[in-house]
């Protein structure tokens, strides 16, 4: 049965902050403890600080490019926090730094891609349970479905069944690969969570101009996939929805789609100029309340944290950023021959010729 969706108004209004319990699959999970809530805030602060620092690093020439995620910290940290890294596997795009940080991935190894040191990151995907960073729009979705289908073919018991979670945006949802992946996953009952971060913009094109009907979650019904449309700026709601979706998949019920409504507060990438397609006033009006400040107010109101905690979290984030920056600066170049050695399991004559030409020109061999 399809799960009812939260209503939204206008082009890209954020839905109600709390998803109703009947929207989730089955009974709600255990409430987050005070310690977990504080941990979520600390993760969001660390991600916010690292994200804004990465933009500065690009301007300073430390890294050649970066895809900011300002405003999407709750969607990324909340969903990544729900992953069981002993059995699940996450398939990111190029904008899931917050997910990687929430999963405990080494950030220097992660940022090596943005340093152009190593395609996909220097971290170990098998150990971290985070697949290599995917720059092809929609590409990681196909990989996730393939991995999830492998879980069903292996006949893994529910207690240990791994669930794949794949990320894409509202813009990527218009790619044909998304249709193929969702249809295949539904037919094969693959345990995969399609996590859509609807940030309102497909680079310079607003959602209303490239998603018919304005809702990615509504499309799931066409594949027989239940969907949740949630407030992606509420980290607690994101954790709850993601946990619920994982439980649904783990029980052998097939895939789930989550559409987290959020807003991309900055440029699509460090080479993008959002001033060419939206004004600062439009950006301020569309963004709504900062998810970090919103969660901070909630923790204060509930007596879960105080000003001393917030100051400590910020200090820890700054110290972490300095360590990551030093680690990135220390990254050396990889051996150039690797770009030929690791393309195919068995090399081809054409690749061998390219490698020979490269060695002659670069190493004078």
C-alpha positions in Angstrom: 0.0 0.0 0.0 1.3 3.4 -0.9 2.1 5.6 2.1 0.3 9.0 2.0 2.5 12.0 1.3 2.8 15.2 3.2 1.2 18.1 1.4 3.3 21.0 0.1 2.3 24.3 -1.3 3.7 26.5 -4.0 6.8 25.8 -6.0 9.0 24.5 -3.2 7.5 25.1 0.2 8.9 23.0 3.1 6.3 20.6 4.5 5.3 20.4 8.1 8.3 19.9 10.5 7.1 16.7 12.0 6.0 13.7 9.9 2.9 12.1 11.3 3.4 8.6 12.8 1.0 7.0 10.3 3.3 8.1 7.5 6.0 5.8 8.8 6.2 2.1 8.1 5.2 0.0 11.1 5.7 1.1 14.7 8.0 4.0 15.4 11.6 3.3 16.4 12.9 4.0 19.9 13.0 7.8 20.5 16.5 9.4 20.2 18.2 9.8 23.6 19.5 13.1 24.8 23.0 11.9 24.0 22.1 11.0 20.5 20.4 14.4 20.0 23.6 16.1 21.1 25.6 13.9 18.8 23.4 14.8 15.9 23.9 18.5 16.6 27.7 18.1 16.9 27.7 16.2 13.5 25.7 19.0 11.9 28.1 21.7 13.2 31.1 19.7 12.0 29.6 19.3 8.6 28.5 22.9 8.4 32.0 24.1 9.3 33.8 21.7 7.0 31.4 22.6 4.1 32.0 26.3 4.4 35.7 25.7 4.8 35.9 23.6 1.7 34.5 26.5 -0.4 37.3 28.7 1.0 39.8 26.0 0.2 38.7 26.0 -3.4 39.0 29.8 -3.6 42.5 29.5 -2.1 43.6 26.9 -4.6 43.8 24.0 -2.1 41.2 22.0 -4.0 40.1 22.5 -7.6 36.3 22.1 -7.1 33.6 21.3 -4.6 29.8 20.9 -4.4 28.5 22.7 -1.4 25.6 21.4 0.7 24.8 24.5 2.8 21.2 24.0 4.2 21.2 20.3 3.6 23.0 19.3 6.8 19.9 17.8 8.5 18.9 15.7 5.5 22.4 14.3 5.2 23.4 13.8 8.8 20.0 12.4 9.8 19.9 9.8 7.0 23.6 8.9 7.4 23.2 8.5 11.1 20.5 5.8 10.6 22.8 3.5 8.6 24.0 0.3 10.1 27.6 0.2 8.9 27.9 -3.5 9.8 25.5 -4.6 7.1 24.2 -1.7 5.0 25.8 0.1 2.0 25.4 3.7 0.9 25.8 4.9 -2.7 26.5 8.7 -2.7 26.7 11.4 -5.4 29.3 14.2 -5.3 27.4 16.1 -2.6 27.1 13.7 0.3 30.0 14.9 2.5 27.5 15.1 5.5 26.5 11.5 5.0 30.1 10.4 4.9 30.9 12.3 8.1 27.8 10.9 9.9 29.0 7.4 8.9 32.4 7.9 10.3 34.3 8.0 7.0 37.8 9.6 7.2 37.4 13.1 5.9 40.8 13.5 4.4 40.4 10.3 2.5 36.9 11.5 1.4 38.1 15.0 0.3 40.9 13.4 -1.8 38.4 13.3 -4.6 37.9 17.1 -4.4 41.6 17.5 -4.3 41.7 15.5 -7.5 44.1 13.1 -5.9 42.0 10.0 -6.4 38.7 9.3 -8.2 36.0 8.2 -5.8 38.0 8.9 -2.6 41.0 7.2 -0.9 38.8 5.6 1.8 38.0 1.9 1.7 34.4 1.5 0.5 34.1 -2.1 1.8 35.2 -1.1 5.3 33.4 2.2 5.5 30.2 0.9 3.7 30.3 4.1 1.5 30.7 3.4 -2.2 33.1 5.7 -4.2 31.8 9.2 -4.9 29.8 9.2 -8.1 29.9 12.2 -10.4 27.6 10.7 -13.1 24.1 12.1 -12.5 21.9 9.2 -11.4 24.8 6.7 -11.8 25.0 5.7 -8.1 21.3 4.6 -8.1 21.9 1.8 -10.6 24.8 0.6 -8.5 22.7 0.6 -5.3 20.0 -1.5 -6.9 22.5 -4.0 -8.2 24.0 -4.4 -4.7 20.6 -4.6 -3.1 19.5 -7.3 -5.6 22.6 -9.2 -4.7 21.4 -9.3 -1.1 18.2 -11.0 -2.1 20.0 -13.4 -4.4 22.2 -14.4 -1.5 19.2 -15.3 0.5 20.3 -13.3 3.5 18.2 -13.7 6.6 16.2 -10.7 7.8 18.4 -10.4 10.9 21.5 -9.7 8.8 19.9 -8.4 5.5 21.8 -5.4 4.2 20.0 -2.5 2.8 21.3 -0.1 0.1 20.6 3.6 0.4 21.2 5.7 -2.7 21.1 9.5 -3.0 20.1 11.7 -5.8 18.5 15.1 -6.3 15.3 16.4 -7.8 17.2 17.2 -11.0 18.6 13.7 -11.3 15.1 12.2 -10.8 14.5 13.2 -14.4 17.2 10.8 -15.7 16.2 7.6 -17.4 18.5 5.7 -15.1 16.3 6.5 -12.2 13.3 5.0 -13.9 15.2 1.8 -14.7 16.5 1.5 -11.2 13.2 2.1 -9.4 11.3 -0.3 -11.8 13.9 -3.0 -11.4 14.0 -2.6 -7.6 10.3 -2.8 -7.3 9.9 -5.9 -9.5 12.7 -7.7 -7.7 11.8 -6.4 -4.2 15.4 -5.2 -3.8 16.1 -3.8 -0.3 17.0 -0.3 -1.3 16.1 3.2 0.0 16.0 5.9 -2.7 16.8 9.0 -0.8 15.9 12.2 -2.8 17.2 15.5 -1.5 14.8 17.9 -3.2 16.8 21.1 -2.7 14.6 23.1 -5.1 17.1 23.4 -7.9 18.6 21.3 -10.7 21.6 23.5 -11.1 19.8 26.6 -12.5 16.4 25.1 -13.1 13.8 25.2 -10.4 12.0 21.9 -9.5 8.7 23.2 -10.8 10.2 23.4 -14.3 11.7 19.9 -14.5 9.6 17.7 -12.2 6.1 17.2 -13.5 3.7 17.7 -10.6 6.5 19.0 -8.4 6.8 15.8 -6.4 9.4 13.1 -6.9 7.7 11.0 -4.1 4.5 10.9 -6.1 6.2 9.1 -8.9 6.9 6.1 -6.6 3.3 5.0 -6.8 3.8 4.2 -10.5 6.3 1.6 -9.6 4.4 0.2 -6.6 6.9 1.7 -4.2 5.8 3.3 -0.9 7.1 6.8 -0.4 7.6 9.3 2.4 7.8 13.0 1.8 9.4 14.6 4.8 10.8 17.8 6.1 14.5 17.4 5.2 15.4 20.3 7.4 14.3 18.5 10.6 17.1 16.1 11.5 15.0 14.1 14.0 12.3 13.6 11.4 14.9 12.5 8.9 16.4 9.9 11.3 13.0 8.5 12.1 11.9 8.3 8.5 15.2 6.7 7.4 15.1 4.1 10.2 11.5 3.3 9.3 12.4 2.8 5.6 15.3 0.6 6.5 13.1 -1.6 8.7 10.6 -1.9 5.8 13.3 -3.0 3.4 14.9 -5.3 5.9 11.6 -7.1 6.4 11.6 -8.2 2.8 9.0 -5.7 1.6 11.1 -4.2 -1.2 12.2 -0.6 -1.9 11.2 2.7 -0.3 11.5 6.2 -1.6 12.1 9.2 0.7 11.8 12.7 -0.6 13.5 15.1 1.9 12.3 18.6 1.2 15.2 21.0 1.8 16.9 23.9 0.0 20.3 24.5 -1.6 21.3 27.8 0.0 24.4 28.3 -2.0 25.7 27.5 -5.5 25.4 24.1 -7.2 29.2 24.0 -7.2 32.1 26.3 -6.7 32.0 27.0 -10.5 28.3 28.0 -10.4 27.0 31.6 -10.0 23.5 31.4 -8.5 23.1 35.1 -9.0 22.5 34.4 -12.7 19.2 32.6 -12.0 17.9 33.7 -8.6 18.2 36.8 -6.4 19.4 36.9 -2.9 15.9 37.8 -1.8 14.5 34.7 -3.6 17.2 32.6 -1.9 16.4 34.0 1.6 12.6 33.5 1.0 13.0 30.0 -0.3 15.5 28.7 2.2 13.3 29.1 5.3 14.9 28.7 8.8 18.4 27.4 9.0 18.2 23.7 9.9 21.2 24.1 12.3 19.7 27.0 14.2 16.3 25.4 14.2 17.7 22.3 15.9 19.7 24.4 18.3 16.6 26.1 19.5 14.9 22.8 19.9 17.6 21.4 22.1 17.6 24.5 24.2 13.9 24.5 24.6 13.8 20.8 25.6 16.7 21.3 28.0 18.9 18.8 26.1 21.8 21.2 25.7 23.1 24.5 26.9 25.3 27.3 25.6 28.4 25.6 27.0 27.6 22.5 24.9 27.1 24.6 21.7 30.4 26.4 22.3 32.2 23.1 22.8 30.7 21.6 19.6 31.8 24.6 17.6 35.3 24.5 19.0 35.5 20.7 18.2 34.3 21.4 14.6 37.0 24.1 14.1 39.7 21.8 15.5 38.6 19.0 13.2 38.6 21.3 10.2 42.2 22.3 10.9 43.2 18.7 11.0 41.4 17.9 7.8 43.0 20.9 6.0 46.5 19.8 7.1 45.7 16.3 5.9 44.6 17.5 2.5 47.6 19.7 2.1 49.9 16.7 2.9 48.3 14.5 0.2 50.8 13.8 -2.5 50.2 12.9 -6.1 49.3 9.4 -7.0 51.4 7.4 -9.5 50.2 8.4 -13.0 50.2 4.9 -14.2 47.3 4.0 -12.0 44.9 5.7 -14.4 45.7 2.9 -16.9 46.2 0.0 -14.5 42.8 0.2 -12.7 40.4 0.7 -15.6 39.7 -2.9 -16.6 40.4 -6.2 -14.9 42.1 -7.2 -18.2 43.8 -4.5 -20.2 43.1 -3.8 -23.9 45.4 -3.0 -26.7 44.1 0.5 -27.0 44.7 1.1 -23.3 48.1 -0.4 -23.5 48.9 2.0 -26.4 47.7 5.0 -24.4 49.7 4.0 -21.4 52.9 3.6 -23.5 52.3 7.1 -25.0 51.8 8.6 -21.6 55.0 7.0 -20.2 56.9 8.3 -23.2 55.6 11.8 -22.8 55.6 12.1 -19.0 58.3 9.8 -17.8 60.4 9.7 -21.0 60.5 5.9 -20.9 
